[in-house]
Amino acid sequence: MGAASRAVRETVGGLPRQFWWLWTSTLINRLGGFVVTFLALYLTVQRGYSAAYAGLVAALFGLGGAGGAVLGGVLADRLGRRRTLLAAQIAAALATAVLGLVTDPLAIAAVATALGLASSASRPALQAMIADLVPPADRVRAFSLNYWAINIGFGVSAAAAGFIAAAGYLWLFLGDAFATVLCAMVVFAKAKETLRPPAAGGLAPAGSGTVDAPAGIRLVDVLRDRRFMAVVGLTFLIGSVMQQGSSTLAIDMGAHGLSARQFGLVAAINGVVIVILQIPLTRMLRSRPTAALLAAGSLLGAWGFGLTAFADTVGLYALTVVVWTLGEIVHAPASMSVVAGLAPATARGRYQGMYTLAWSAASFAGPLAGGLVYDGVGPDAVWAGCAVVGTVAAAGYYALLRVRPTPVTSQVETVRAEGGALPDSPGTRQEPVGG
């Protein structure tokens, strides 16, 4: 009993109260996240559009998401995290409700693009707010808990959506919109602004625990941060690999004579494993440097998909899903923590926006590349390619982030001269960032 109590305290204890309100808002939002999962089915079955049109709408949703990631990051740094989060959530709720009402194909495409933009715009603001609230040593744990809430909500909403759709697809859209409004109400009532105004000279106040880049950092300055942009590039690579789970995997299972129902059962293992293992696995690895976590997560994800080359039964496919899901569990919170650590406090929104953009781009490029390679070269080339690309990403993460602690005092002069980014610690680069 004592060990269990200690485990709970180590998992959830010590985090700011406002973090838990943000966690609650995330859970509420995802519990009502019906529309994106069932959008293609709604367009083809309910509205009678072709699969090609449904694919186009999905692509436009992703395109809007890419723009929303950058826009949301910039606004989070300029207007504030809370304002951006609230505006994005209200806009997403309105777009969701409207999408369930419009019938014209051009209108559907336009509203889906707007929904993608609004939905993605909230993510950099939320992630920046968590990074503002939580000390560097606890960020992997905090992002892991938030990721856990996302997957709990997704699992419940995916199961409930089928029953709700039986009463009419419009209820999916209205229910999703209501959940998003409720999420915004929690943020409005319980969340305070976390973006601090920059101190004179562009540095954070003494004793704040954070050293900021000069005030007025621009998006182009983020793009010039070569170390961070390398992280973004590596995230795009591993993200493209992980996207095969929702695209090429279904094609491969179908080619082996397995049914859509069997694919659904195999795909559901991903969410089940995350809900069961996310928290205990994060706690078990809490003392590991993030460079090692990102490398290990990338290898598990890559070689989990690589093993798909040997799968031809439901059991073997299920085993591969377990392996790459373990990689997802390890990689996701560690990568968000790294981004938070590399970003100056006054530019966390922009940095999180570029990080989110990497995943949006991967959601477009990953399925496209997987399909082209599958048709042009063959399935074995897809799964071998996943293993190779993921291994390259793992090596890149480890080489890039495995650094020794360096004094900040010398870096302050570099910042003043060159406008570069500084780490989060007032004395040394934090271990969760550098590994």
C-alpha positions in Angstrom: 0.0 0.0 0.0 2.9 2.3 0.9 4.6 1.6 -2.4 1.4 2.2 -4.4 0.9 5.5 -2.6 4.4 6.6 -3.2 4.0 5.7 -6.9 0.9 7.9 -7.2 2.6 10.8 -5.5 5.6 10.5 -7.8 3.3 10.4 -10.8 0.9 13.2 -10.1 2.3 15.1 -7.1 4.1 18.4 -7.2 2.5 19.8 -10.3 0.8 23.2 -10.3 -3.0 23.4 -9.8 -3.4 25.3 -13.0 -1.7 22.4 -14.9 -4.5 20.1 -13.7 -7.2 22.5 -14.9 -5.5 22.5 -18.3 -5.3 18.7 -18.1 -9.0 18.6 -17.3 -9.8 20.8 -20.3 -7.8 18.6 -22.6 -9.7 15.5 -21.3 -13.0 17.2 -21.9 -12.0 18.3 -25.4 -10.9 14.8 -26.4 -13.9 13.1 -24.8 -16.0 15.0 -27.3 -13.6 14.6 -30.3 -16.0 12.8 -32.5 -15.8 14.6 -35.9 -12.2 14.1 -37.2 -12.3 10.3 -36.6 -15.6 9.9 -38.4 -15.3 12.7 -41.0 -14.5 10.4 -44.0 -17.3 8.0 -43.1 -19.7 10.9 -42.8 -18.8 12.3 -46.2 -18.9 9.0 -48.0 -21.9 7.3 -46.3 -24.1 10.1 -45.1 -23.4 12.7 -47.8 -22.6 10.3 -50.7 -19.4 11.9 -51.8 -16.6 9.9 -53.3 -13.6 8.6 -51.4 -11.4 10.9 -53.5 -13.4 13.9 -52.2 -13.2 12.7 -48.7 -9.4 12.4 -49.1 -9.3 16.0 -50.4 -11.2 17.3 -47.4 -8.9 15.4 -45.1 -5.9 16.9 -46.9 -7.4 20.4 -46.6 -8.0 19.8 -42.9 -4.3 19.0 -42.6 -3.3 22.0 -44.6 -5.3 24.3 -42.4 -3.7 22.6 -39.4 -0.2 23.4 -40.7 -1.1 27.0 -41.0 -2.8 27.0 -37.7 0.2 25.6 -35.9 2.4 28.5 -37.0 -0.3 31.1 -36.5 -1.2 29.8 -33.0 2.4 29.8 -32.0 3.0 33.4 -33.1 -0.3 34.6 -31.4 0.6 32.8 -28.2 3.7 34.8 -27.9 2.2 38.1 -29.0 -1.3 38.1 -27.5 -0.8 35.6 -24.7 -1.3 31.9 -24.2 -4.7 32.2 -22.6 -6.2 34.5 -25.2 -5.0 32.4 -28.1 -6.2 29.2 -26.5 -9.7 30.6 -25.9 -10.0 32.2 -29.3 -8.9 29.0 -31.0 -11.3 26.8 -29.0 -14.3 29.1 -29.7 -13.4 29.2 -33.4 -13.0 25.4 -33.5 -16.4 25.0 -31.8 -18.1 27.2 -34.3 -16.4 25.6 -37.3 -17.4 22.1 -36.0 -21.0 23.0 -35.7 -21.1 24.7 -39.1 -19.4 21.7 -40.7 -22.3 19.5 -39.6 -24.8 21.9 -41.3 -23.3 22.7 -44.7 -23.9 20.5 -47.6 -22.3 22.2 -50.6 -18.9 20.6 -51.4 -17.0 23.9 -51.6 -18.5 25.0 -48.3 -17.6 21.7 -46.7 -14.0 22.0 -48.0 -13.7 25.6 -46.8 -15.1 24.9 -43.3 -12.9 21.8 -42.9 -9.8 23.9 -43.7 -10.9 26.5 -41.1 -11.5 23.7 -38.6 -8.1 22.4 -39.1 -6.6 25.8 -38.6 -8.5 26.5 -35.4 -7.9 23.1 -33.9 -4.1 23.3 -34.5 -3.8 26.9 -33.4 -4.8 25.8 -29.8 -2.0 23.3 -29.5 1.1 25.6 -29.4 -0.7 27.8 -26.9 -1.5 24.9 -24.6 1.9 23.4 -24.8 3.6 26.7 -24.2 1.4 27.3 -21.2 2.3 23.9 -19.7 6.0 24.7 -20.3 5.5 28.1 -18.6 3.9 26.5 -15.5 6.0 23.3 -15.0 9.7 23.4 -14.0 12.1 21.7 -16.4 12.6 18.7 -14.2 8.9 17.8 -14.3 8.1 18.6 -17.9 8.4 15.1 -19.3 6.0 13.9 -16.6 3.6 16.8 -17.2 3.5 16.3 -21.0 3.1 12.5 -20.5 0.1 13.1 -18.3 -1.4 15.4 -20.8 -0.8 12.9 -23.6 -2.4 10.3 -21.4 -5.5 12.5 -21.2 -5.6 12.9 -24.9 -5.6 9.1 -25.5 -8.2 8.4 -22.8 -10.5 10.9 -24.4 -9.8 9.6 -27.8 -10.6 6.0 -26.8 -13.8 6.9 -25.2 -15.0 9.3 -27.9 -14.2 6.8 -30.7 -16.2 4.1 -28.9 -19.1 6.5 -28.2 -19.2 8.1 -31.6 -20.6 5.0 -33.3 -23.6 4.9 -31.0 -24.1 8.7 -31.4 -23.9 8.5 -35.2 -26.7 5.9 -35.1 -29.0 8.7 -33.9 -27.8 11.0 -36.6 -24.4 12.3 -37.7 -25.4 15.9 -36.8 -25.2 15.0 -33.1 -21.6 14.1 -33.6 -20.8 17.7 -34.8 -23.0 19.3 -32.1 -21.6 17.1 -29.4 -18.0 17.9 -30.5 -18.7 21.6 -30.6 -20.3 21.5 -27.1 -17.3 19.7 -25.6 -15.0 22.3 -27.1 -17.1 25.1 -25.7 -17.0 23.4 -22.3 -13.2 23.0 -22.6 -13.0 26.8 -23.3 -15.2 27.5 -20.3 -12.7 25.6 -18.0 -9.8 27.6 -19.5 -11.7 30.9 -19.1 -12.7 30.2 -15.4 -9.5 28.5 -14.1 -6.5 29.4 -16.3 -4.4 32.5 -15.8 -2.1 34.0 -18.4 1.4 32.5 -18.1 3.3 34.6 -20.6 5.5 37.0 -18.7 6.6 40.4 -20.2 10.3 40.4 -21.0 12.5 42.2 -18.5 14.7 45.1 -19.5 17.6 44.1 -21.7 15.7 41.0 -22.8 16.7 38.8 -19.9 14.3 37.3 -17.3 14.2 38.7 -13.8 16.9 37.5 -11.4 15.9 34.4 -9.6 13.2 33.5 -12.1 14.9 30.3 -13.1 14.7 31.2 -16.8 17.0 33.1 -19.1 15.1 34.5 -22.0 16.2 35.5 -25.5 15.9 39.2 -26.3 12.4 40.6 -26.5 10.8 40.8 -29.9 12.1 37.5 -31.2 10.6 36.8 -34.6 9.5 33.6 -36.4 12.5 34.0 -38.7 14.7 33.9 -35.6 13.2 30.5 -34.7 14.0 29.3 -38.2 17.6 30.4 -37.7 17.9 28.3 -34.6 19.7 25.4 -36.3 19.7 23.1 -33.3 16.0 23.5 -32.8 15.2 23.2 -36.5 17.2 20.0 -36.6 14.9 18.7 -33.9 11.9 19.7 -36.0 13.4 17.9 -39.0 14.0 14.7 -37.0 10.4 15.0 -35.6 9.1 15.2 -39.1 11.0 12.0 -40.0 9.8 9.9 -37.1 6.3 11.4 -37.5 6.2 10.3 -41.1 7.0 6.8 -39.9 4.3 6.8 -37.2 1.7 7.9 -39.7 1.9 4.5 -41.4 -0.2 3.1 -38.6 -3.3 5.0 -39.8 -2.7 4.5 -43.5 -0.4 1.9 -45.0 -1.0 -0.6 -42.2 -4.6 -0.9 -43.2 -3.6 -1.5 -46.9 -1.1 -4.2 -45.9 -3.6 -6.0 -43.7 -6.2 -5.9 -46.4 -3.7 -7.3 -48.9 -3.2 -10.3 -46.5 -7.0 -11.0 -46.5 -7.8 -9.4 -43.2 -11.1 -7.6 -42.7 -11.8 -4.0 -41.8 -13.1 -5.3 -38.4 -9.9 -7.0 -37.8 -7.9 -3.9 -38.7 -10.1 -1.9 -36.2 -9.3 -4.3 -33.4 -5.6 -4.2 -34.2 -5.6 -0.4 -34.4 -7.5 -0.1 -31.1 -4.5 -1.8 -29.4 -2.6 1.4 -29.8 -4.9 3.4 -27.6 -5.3 0.6 -25.0 -1.5 0.2 -24.6 -1.1 4.0 -24.2 -3.8 4.2 -21.5 -2.4 1.3 -19.6 1.3 1.9 -19.9 1.8 5.6 -20.5 2.0 6.6 -16.8 3.9 3.6 -15.3 6.4 3.6 -18.2 7.0 7.3 -17.9 7.6 6.9 -14.1 10.0 4.1 -14.7 12.1 6.1 -17.2 11.8 9.5 -15.3 15.5 9.6 -14.5 16.7 8.9 -18.1 18.0 11.8 -20.2 15.8 12.9 -23.0 18.4 12.3 -25.6 18.3 8.6 -24.7 14.5 8.6 -24.5 14.1 10.1 -27.9 16.6 7.7 -29.4 14.9 4.7 -27.8 11.4 5.9 -28.7 12.4 6.4 -32.3 14.0 2.9 -32.5 11.0 1.2 -31.0 8.7 3.0 -33.3 10.8 2.4 -36.4 11.5 -1.2 -35.8 7.9 -1.9 -34.7 6.9 -0.9 -38.2 9.8 -2.7 -39.7 8.5 -6.0 -38.1 5.3 -5.5 -40.1 7.2 -7.0 -43.1 6.9 -10.4 -41.3 3.3 -10.1 -40.2 0.5 -11.9 -42.0 -1.9 -12.8 -39.1 -3.9 -10.7 -36.7 -1.7 -11.8 -33.8 1.5 -10.8 -35.5 0.1 -7.4 -36.6 -1.0 -6.8 -33.0 2.5 -7.5 -31.8 4.0 -4.9 -34.2 1.4 -2.4 -32.9 2.4 -3.0 -29.3 6.1 -2.4 -30.2 5.6 0.8 -32.1 3.1 2.1 -29.5 5.8 1.7 -26.8 8.0 3.9 -29.0 5.2 6.4 -29.2 4.8 6.4 -25.4 8.5 7.1 -24.8 9.0 9.6 -27.7 5.9 11.9 -27.4 6.3 13.5 -24.0 10.1 13.6 -24.2 10.0 15.5 -27.5 7.6 18.1 -26.2 9.8 18.6 -23.2 12.9 19.1 -25.3 11.1 21.7 -27.4 10.0 23.5 -24.2 13.6 23.4 -22.9 15.2 24.7 -26.1 12.7 27.6 -26.5 13.2 31.0 -24.8 10.3 31.6 -22.5 9.1 34.6 -24.5 9.1 32.5 -27.7 7.7 29.2 -26.5 4.5 29.6 -28.6 6.5 30.0 -31.8 8.8 27.1 -31.0 5.8 24.8 -30.1 4.1 26.0 -33.3 7.0 24.9 -35.5 7.1 21.6 -33.6 3.4 21.1 -34.3 4.0 22.0 -37.9 6.4 19.1 -38.2 3.6 16.7 -37.2 1.1 18.3 -39.5 3.6 18.0 -42.4 4.2 14.4 -41.4 0.5 13.6 -41.4 0.5 14.7 -45.1 3.8 13.4 -46.3 3.8 10.1 -44.4 0.7 8.5 -45.9 1.6 9.9 -49.3 5.1 8.4 -49.3 3.9 5.1 -47.8 1.3 4.7 -50.5 3.7 5.6 -53.4 6.4 3.2 -52.1 3.9 0.5 -51.5 2.5 0.6 -55.0 5.8 1.3 -56.8 8.3 -0.9 -55.0 6.3 -3.1 -52.6 5.3 -3.5 -49.0 8.6 -4.8 -47.8 10.2 -1.6 -49.0 7.8 0.5 -46.9 8.5 -1.4 -43.7 12.3 -1.5 -44.3 12.2 2.2 -45.1 10.4 2.8 -41.8 13.2 1.0 -39.9 15.9 2.9 -41.8 14.3 6.4 -41.4 13.6 5.8 -37.7 17.1 4.6 -37.0 18.5 7.7 -38.7 16.1 9.9 -36.6 17.2 8.0 -33.4 20.9 8.6 -34.2 20.2 12.2 -35.0 18.4 12.9 -31.7 21.2 11.3 -29.7 24.0 13.1 -31.5 22.2 16.4 -31.3 21.0 16.4 -27.7 23.7 14.5 -25.9 25.7 17.5 -24.7 27.6 18.3 -21.5 26.2 21.0 -19.2 27.6 24.4 -20.1 27.6 27.6 -18.0 25.0 30.1 -19.0 27.1 33.1 -18.1 29.1 32.8 -21.3 26.0 32.2 -23.3 24.4 35.5 -22.1 27.1 37.4 -24.0 26.4 35.3 -27.1 22.7 36.1 -26.9 23.3 39.8 -26.6 25.7 39.7 -29.6 23.8 37.2 -31.8 20.2 36.9 -30.6 20.5 33.2 -29.9 18.4 31.1 -27.6 19.3 30.3 -24.0 18.4 27.2 -21.9 15.9 27.3 -19.1 18.3 27.0 -16.1 19.9 30.1 -14.5 23.2 28.2 -14.1 23.6 25.3 -16.4 21.8 23.7 -19.3 19.1 21.4 -17.9 19.6 17.6 -18.2 16.0 17.1 -19.6 17.1 19.2 -22.6 20.6 18.1 -23.3 20.4 14.5 -22.1 
